[in-house]
Amino acid sequence: MKIMTIGNALVDLLVMLPSDDVLKKLNLLKGSMQLIDEHQRAKILQEVKAYPQKLVSGGSAANTAVGMGRLGMDVTYVGAIGLDDLGQFFKNDMEKQGVKTLFESYPTPTGVSIVLVSPDGERTFATYLGAALSLSENIFLQSIHNENFDCLYVEGYLVNNEEFLTKIVHSAVKKNIQIAIDLANFAVVEAKKAYLQHLIESYINIIFANNEECVAYCHATPINSVNYWQKLPILAVLKMGKDGAMVVRGEEVIHVPAYDVQVVDTTGAGDLFAAGFMYGLSHGWPLQKCLTVGNFLASEVIQVIGAKLTEETWEKIRKLIRE
């Protein structure tokens, strides 16, 4: 399976908070994703400068692309970066992970997502999109014209640019490319629900949603939303954290429990879960096995800070999957 992933190219700045008091002081809702401007970015960075920090390439679709690349899949990432050191860092880091890249470059600074990690592992995002906002459909259209992609994987954050997302989805449908979307964050779903419903019910083939996103989208927890998803011609993959994951496709409903591990930081858990699930799907594996691989990747990443795993961990993952 040849996959294109597309999303906001962001460098993640992970900040380990000593308590949630900092979130209250900054007026940030725990667990949410809030778009910020240059002024807010400076204010937050000033507030958290004394806490432990780590810089990595990020963005939801980028994290999933890295997981796919590390598993040996044929994956291309499309995004927009600035003509700056952070942009070059992002590009180099993605390619080191086995991901092909197609970037548009702009004078605007590369986007940064400040990921505030609470003591319980929950993440709150303050995101400055920067150059990511300038991404056009041109590089995407050129790429699908020149190459035969089987699947387009998009992050839900792109719904903030409805015109752009509509254009690429329509173009993918015309080329008979399957479309997968991760709902990204409950706040995004709540803000763009009407548009998302139109998109999902008309064009999407595969949807990934966690507990909060599922509730925001269909007013029901994953367990109680089965009837809703069964009415749609869609493969619904529902991520339930410590309760594992579930897939709904017509009359088929499959649940797989989570791995019991120590949670350090949930950054990237859903993104790497999606990479593992799509890896299994691309090999034609049973849905139960796809869920198991997704859960396994998620269980590995929540034991470390950030969404990146070591080479040793990836080798262990690849070995276990082969077996």
DAQUIDA-V562390 format. One record per residue. N is the residue number from 1. OMEGA is omega in whole degrees, 0 to 359 (999 if undefined). Layout:
N&OMEGA / N&OMEGA
//
This chain:
1&179 / 2&188 / 3&169 / 4&173 / 5&182 / 6&183 / 7&178 / 8&179 / 9&184 / 10&169 / 11&180 / 12&171 / 13&182 / 14&181 / 15&180 / 16&183 / 17&177 / 18&179 / 19&179 / 20&180 / 21&180 / 22&179 / 23&180 / 24&180 / 25&180 / 26&180 / 27&178 / 28&180 / 29&182 / 30&178 / 31&184 / 32&172 / 33&181 / 34&175 / 35&183 / 36&176 / 37&184 / 38&180 / 39&180 / 40&178 / 41&181 / 42&181 / 43&181 / 44&180 / 45&178 / 46&183 / 47&187 / 48&188 / 49&183 / 50&185 / 51&180 / 52&184 / 53&179 / 54&182 / 55&178 / 56&173 / 57&185 / 58&191 / 59&187 / 60&182 / 61&179 / 62&178 / 63&179 / 64&178 / 65&179 / 66&178 / 67&178 / 68&180 / 69&179 / 70&178 / 71&176 / 72&179 / 73&177 / 74&187 / 75&177 / 76&178 / 77&179 / 78&179 / 79&178 / 80&181 / 81&178 / 82&176 / 83&185 / 84&182 / 85&180 / 86&178 / 87&179 / 88&177 / 89&181 / 90&181 / 91&182 / 92&183 / 93&180 / 94&183 / 95&176 / 96&184 / 97&177 / 98&181 / 99&171 / 100&183 / 101&172 / 102&184 / 103&163 / 104&181 / 105&184 / 106&177 / 107&179 / 108&179 / 109&175 / 110&181 / 111&179 / 112&174 / 113&177 / 114&184 / 115&182 / 116&185 / 117&179 / 118&179 / 119&180 / 120&178 / 121&179 / 122&182 / 123&173 / 124&187 / 125&170 / 126&193 / 127&173 / 128&188 / 129&177 / 130&184 / 131&181 / 132&180 / 133&184 / 134&183 / 135&179 / 136&180 / 137&187 / 138&183 / 139&177 / 140&182 / 141&179 / 142&183 / 143&182 / 144&175 / 145&184 / 146&184 / 147&181 / 148&177 / 149&178 / 150&186 / 151&172 / 152&179 / 153&183 / 154&176 / 155&183 / 156&179 / 157&181 / 158&179 / 159&176 / 160&175 / 161&187 / 162&183 / 163&180 / 164&183 / 165&179 / 166&181 / 167&184 / 168&178 / 169&179 / 170&181 / 171&179 / 172&179 / 173&180 / 174&180 / 175&181 / 176&177 / 177&176 / 178&182 / 179&176 / 180&179 / 181&171 / 182&186 / 183&167 / 184&186 / 185&184 / 186&180 / 187&177 / 188&180 / 189&180 / 190&183 / 191&187 / 192&189 / 193&183 / 194&179 / 195&180 / 196&180 / 197&178 / 198&182 / 199&185 / 200&184 / 201&182 / 202&192 / 203&190 / 204&179 / 205&182 / 206&179 / 207&175 / 208&180 / 209&174 / 210&184 / 211&186 / 212&180 / 213&178 / 214&179 / 215&180 / 216&185 / 217&185 / 218&175 / 219&179 / 220&175 / 221&179 / 222&181 / 223&183 / 224&183 / 225&185 / 226&181 / 227&180 / 228&184 / 229&181 / 230&181 / 231&183 / 232&177 / 233&191 / 234&172 / 235&182 / 236&180 / 237&189 / 238&183 / 239&188 / 240&176 / 241&183 / 242&178 / 243&176 / 244&182 / 245&184 / 246&175 / 247&179 / 248&176 / 249&185 / 250&180 / 251&182 / 252&177 / 253&185 / 254&178 / 255&176 / 256&181 / 257&179 / 258&172 / 259&182 / 260&181 / 261&179 / 262&181 / 263&177 / 264&183 / 265&184 / 266&178 / 267&176 / 268&183 / 269&181 / 270&181 / 271&180 / 272&172 / 273&181 / 274&179 / 275&180 / 276&180 / 277&181 / 278&176 / 279&179 / 280&181 / 281&181 / 282&179 / 283&178 / 284&182 / 285&174 / 286&183 / 287&179 / 288&179 / 289&177 / 290&178 / 291&181 / 292&179 / 293&177 / 294&179 / 295&182 / 296&178 / 297&179 / 298&181 / 299&179 / 300&186 / 301&181 / 302&178 / 303&180 / 304&176 / 305&179 / 306&185 / 307&183 / 308&178 / 309&180 / 310&177 / 311&180 / 312&180 / 313&179 / 314&179 / 315&177 / 316&180 / 317&181 / 318&179 / 319&181 / 320&179 / 321&178 / 322&182 / 323&999
//
